[in-house]
Amino acid sequence: MTDSIKEQISALVDGELPASERELLLRRMESDPALRQMWRRYQLIHDTLHRDLPEQVDTGFSERVMRAIDNEHIESLPLAVRLARLARPLAGLAVAASVAAMVIVGVQRIGTDTGIDTIPVATTASMPRDGFRQVSGTRWDTQQPEVQARLNSYLVNHNEYSAATSIQGILQYRRIVGYDAVPARK
Amino acid sequence: MKLRGFLLCLLLPMQLQAHDKASEQAHYWLDRMAKAVKRLNYEGVFVYLHDNRIESMQLIHRADREGEQERLLSLNGVAREIIRDRNSLICILPDSRSVVVEKSRSRKYIPSALLNDTGRLEKFYRFRVVSSGRIAGRDAQVVAVIPKDGYRYGYRLWIDRKTGLLLMSDLINERGEVVEKVMFTVLRIHDKIPKERVAQTIHSKGYRRFQLKAGDNKAHSRQHNSPWKVMRLPRGFMMTVHASHGMPTSKGQVEHLMFTDGLASVSVYIEKSSGKPALRGASRMAAVNAWGGKVNGYNVTVVGEVPRATVEMIGKSLRYTKAR
């Protein structure tokens, strides 16, 4: 295996491979198990190194990955889907789901057998019951510190006035105590 | 036909009874939880999951003849701390080197009749005992609070069978998605907790202190002479506060209106615009939504643990009418 192809795979994992080279590399990976193995290894390393979570995640990703697994016409599929398909020999659907789960980290989605039957549940068919979904935004989604401070002050005051109805007591203040614990970014 | 009618007559009351029983059981657990959270001495560590992050916090709660005292401390990142007793609520925020002191106003502002009127709540929520589970090594009863429209959130609560304490909760938004989760990983119940355990643990020397003078804390009723009126409210929301009071971070008096359906609540804050930046449109922090606008030279901000539609409806319908 040449160093140049290793570099190409590494660039692919980092999302830095030019589109012109991508097509050829994907075709080679699809026919070469050793290259696929290498891609998986690089992907794992990449994920371990980049534990910080993405700000924006495409929530339709896992669904598209899953749909794509059974799609024969892979040439026309988007890059992410084709990469997911390469992971197929490992465990098919489960891998696709976990590929998605690796990037879609967020809050659990409610299942269908919880008794909360009036709440619409729209999980994708093959999504695990406790599959993760991303909800965009953290803290107050306004950029001005002054506005944020004012909103916090209102919220603290509101919490105090509404303490009697809250079913959570001081747990309400979890949002003030932890609201901008932004993970360190590299 | 006769038989069918007869069977229906038999079945209908049974169904109603079953329905009432399920709801009754849920209310029993919720009532037990509300009391346990206030009366018991306990300490624990919980994780808080929201948006794409997970945080861990320590909670200590103490209750004696002097009332409740509690302390909440973040265990990740900046060590923020909140200490609350019957007089005050102190937020120590080392990252902004500030201490914010608010008056503790626990449980005085909502008429108890509204809280205890479960029949009223049944109009806007369904209450169900769903299943059982095990959290932090303790057996739990799972209770669901299901809203009947999109103007309030739903909750799934794991309540400790032995003590009634809340072990885990899911907050469910108007689209049926769990948007916040709180889960205790360790919870210990004690007969007594020494006072020192609820004292401030992080130092705040030299921090900027935001605190109102005793007199400015006082809320003055504005019910009868206010020009502000909310024209549209989601079904079931009633005004329980209409007052003006000072706030640690505001210069003048702030007019405050609060509405509740008995479970969810929303506050409207009205301040004379000072030209400083203020919220315009919608903003969100986890499950808390806010909406801001300018009406007649005043900044209007609506805040609450309710869906965006609720804060928007209330904010957009606020009118300045001639003072009576």
Interface residues (C-beta under 8 A of the other chain):
Chain A: L53 P54 V57 V105 G106 V107 Q108 R109 I110 T114 G115 I116 T118 I119 P120 V121 A122 R133 Q134 V135 S136 G137 T138 R139 W140 D141 T142 Q144 E146 V147 A149 R150 L151 S153 Y154 L155 V156 N157 H158 E160 Y161 S162 A163 A164 T165 S166 I167 Q168 G169 I170 L171 Q172 Y173 R174 R175 I176 V177 G178 Y179 D180 A181 V182 P183
Chain B: L30 M33 A34 V37 K38 F46 Y48 L49 H50 D51 N52 R53 E55 M57 L59 H61 E70 L72 L73 S74 N76 G77 V78 R80 E81 I82 R84 L89 C91 D95 S96 V100 E102 K103 S104 R105 S106 R107 K108 Y109 I110 L115 R126 R128 V130 S131 A144 V145 I146 K148 G154 Y155 R156 L157 L166 S169 D170 I172 R175 G176 E177 V178 V179 E180 K181 V182 V241 M247 P248 T249 S250 H256 M258 T260 G262 L263 A264 S265 S267 Y269 K276 P277 A278 L279 S283 R284 M285 A286 V288 A290 G292 T301 V303 G304 E305
